[in-house]
Amino acid sequence: MKNLRLALPLLILFFSASALAQETTINSGVEWQSLEEAQKKAKETGKKVLIFGYADWCTYCRKMRKETYPTEKVKESLDEGFIPVQINAESEEEVVFNGKKYKSYELARYLRLSSFPTHYFLDSEGKIIGAQPGFLPADVFSPLMDYVSEDKFGKVPFLEYLEGKGIVIE
């Protein structure tokens, strides 16, 4: 009986950890690029770079992968204006940003990535345009990407941009 009391919590912990591990590998349908490759392609194409800053344990990061990224509107906005990159803010994986090598967690610190998820928008020259923290549903994320890719950020208020496009966010 004593062994059963110990075994049950361990089994629950094991299955919970397995479920979490499966959740972090959700296929969002996005073809993520390395940051170095994305910046190279951005210079060639004039597209912007979108960095998805995440952590493996982040519930809302998984929700973005599962609910937001797979939608047609988001895929279209992403394909038209951006080269997508994902950075695990707690990883030791090496990344190259603007020609300089960082561990992923060092780049996250440099970017001041402190809440998850956070999306960073870079111009084709590697300059940070802006950042948007938090979970974003597709009906907000897609127009936000269009707003940035159309160079409206900093020139037209976002709500005014949405109005001009006839977009109503519920």
FIDO-76972 format. One line per field, with one value per residue (C-alpha): x, y, z. Coordinates in nm, 3 decimals, m for minus. Layout:
# residues N
c1 [X,...]
c2 [Y,...]
c3 [Z,...]
This chain:
# residues 170
c1 [0.000,0.289,0.442,0.110,0.090,0.433,0.382,0.058,0.199,0.506,0.289,0.081,0.398,0.539,0.225,0.193,0.554,0.494,0.184,0.374,0.660,0.414,0.246,0.572,0.616,0.285,0.314,0.201,0.240,0.505,0.839,1.063,1.399,1.718,1.760,2.076,1.904,1.593,1.797,1.980,1.649,1.500,1.783,1.731,1.352,1.280,1.052,1.056,1.156,0.909,1.062,0.836,0.994,0.875,0.950,0.874,0.660,0.449,0.080,0.004,0.298,0.146,m0.193,m0.043,0.104,m0.220,m0.485,m0.333,m0.050,m0.240,m0.523,m0.534,m0.536,m0.224,m0.044,m0.122,m0.005,0.309,0.392,0.336,0.532,0.766,1.029,0.943,1.190,1.134,1.364,1.344,1.433,1.570,1.781,2.157,2.123,2.349,2.187,2.332,2.165,2.300,2.623,2.690,2.665,2.448,2.308,1.929,1.887,2.147,1.959,1.637,1.804,1.935,1.582,1.444,1.220,1.056,0.701,0.585,0.505,0.647,0.670,0.946,0.926,1.254,1.303,1.505,1.822,1.782,1.653,1.385,1.061,0.864,0.750,0.410,0.386,0.109,m0.121,m0.285,m0.587,m0.575,m0.824,m0.582,m0.246,m0.308,m0.402,m0.114,0.132,m0.023,0.001,0.373,0.452,0.275,0.498,0.204,0.352,0.441,0.261,m0.104,m0.268,m0.352,m0.724,m0.740,m0.564,m0.822,m1.108,m0.963,m0.951,m1.306,m1.182,m1.382,m1.220,m1.457]
c2 [0.000,0.231,0.170,0.250,0.588,0.675,0.526,0.710,1.065,0.963,0.827,1.144,1.354,1.139,1.164,1.538,1.592,1.380,1.580,1.907,1.782,1.691,2.030,2.219,2.046,2.163,2.199,2.551,2.503,2.777,2.716,2.878,3.006,3.062,3.427,3.456,3.307,3.520,3.840,3.740,3.671,3.995,4.196,4.015,4.048,4.364,4.165,4.213,3.954,3.835,3.685,3.471,3.480,3.186,2.949,2.576,2.597,2.890,2.804,3.106,3.028,2.686,2.848,3.079,2.774,2.579,2.846,3.154,3.055,2.780,3.013,3.111,3.486,3.463,3.237,3.481,3.788,3.607,3.484,3.823,4.041,3.844,3.580,3.396,3.308,3.152,3.208,2.999,3.256,2.990,2.794,2.779,2.735,2.974,3.236,3.513,3.854,4.141,3.948,3.883,3.539,3.497,3.211,3.229,3.331,3.609,3.744,3.728,3.935,4.181,4.216,4.253,3.954,3.912,3.796,3.515,3.510,3.832,3.907,4.132,4.303,4.380,4.574,4.426,4.582,4.421,4.727,4.654,4.823,4.720,4.441,4.304,4.092,3.847,3.602,3.740,3.578,3.550,3.833,4.073,3.919,3.915,4.285,4.373,4.200,4.378,4.709,4.658,4.515,4.809,5.049,5.207,5.151,5.487,5.675,5.577,5.469,5.099,5.149,5.408,5.161,4.895,5.138,5.229,4.860,4.803,4.561,4.526,4.336,4.175]
c3 [0.000,0.086,m0.259,m0.426,m0.249,m0.384,m0.730,m0.807,m0.769,m0.970,m1.252,m1.255,m1.269,m1.552,m1.765,m1.700,m1.810,m2.121,m2.210,m2.165,m2.384,m2.659,m2.635,m2.694,m3.029,m3.175,m3.551,m3.624,m3.999,m4.009,m4.178,m3.919,m4.040,m3.849,m3.755,m3.963,m4.271,m4.217,m4.202,m4.520,m4.699,m4.565,m4.722,m5.053,m5.061,m4.861,m4.632,m4.258,m3.998,m3.736,m3.423,m3.206,m2.859,m2.652,m2.366,m2.367,m2.053,m2.179,m2.214,m2.432,m2.662,m2.725,m2.776,m3.043,m3.222,m3.197,m3.262,m3.421,m3.655,m3.843,m3.959,m4.326,m4.253,m4.039,m4.287,m4.567,m4.373,m4.264,m4.616,m4.776,m4.538,m4.315,m4.273,m3.951,m3.677,m3.337,m3.041,m2.726,m2.461,m2.229,m2.478,m2.517,m2.892,m3.082,m3.302,m3.516,m3.494,m3.704,m3.757,m3.387,m3.220,m2.911,m2.710,m2.747,m2.384,m2.433,m2.734,m2.533,m2.262,m2.525,m2.667,m2.312,m2.369,m2.030,m2.102,m2.322,m2.599,m2.741,m3.112,m3.244,m3.580,m3.758,m4.077,m4.363,m4.222,m3.878,m3.693,m3.434,m3.541,m3.234,m3.008,m2.912,m2.597,m2.517,m2.687,m3.000,m3.164,m3.543,m3.599,m3.424,m3.521,m3.896,m3.922,m3.688,m3.921,m4.220,m4.034,m3.974,m4.318,m4.486,m4.288,m4.104,m3.757,m3.602,m3.879,m3.835,m3.507,m3.521,m3.454,m3.732,m3.964,m3.877,m3.939,m4.278,m4.371,m4.245,m3.981,m3.663,m3.379,m3.138]
